[in-house]
Amino acid sequence: MVLDLGAIFTLFLQFVSWVVRPPSEIRNIVKQMEEVGIRSMPVVLVTATFTGMVLALQSYSGFQRFGATSLVGSVVALSITRELGRCSPGSWSPAASAPPWRRSWGP
């Protein structure tokens, strides 16, 4: 465990030394952020669509037993928002990627 912490600390120091070393290529960093974040939206949308369709199909058969089929849309929308909302580029933050019991915002 101590060796792992030492390796992590060494990696952190290397990271800091590369961040502060000139030349700073902010333009390339922003370009890469756009490539990874904004241009991944089609993949996120396709994933959400197919996941939503499967979830709706599975939920409908379960809700039909209790006569609550009108709630399928709300349940699917809430589930997709909660689960895949973290994947969308607009919600990348330490708070959004933390497990629910560690988040400092929301209910």
Helices and strands as residue ranges (DSSP letters): H 2-20, H 26-37, G 38-40, H 41-64, G 69-71, H 72-84, G 89-91, H 94-97, G 100-102
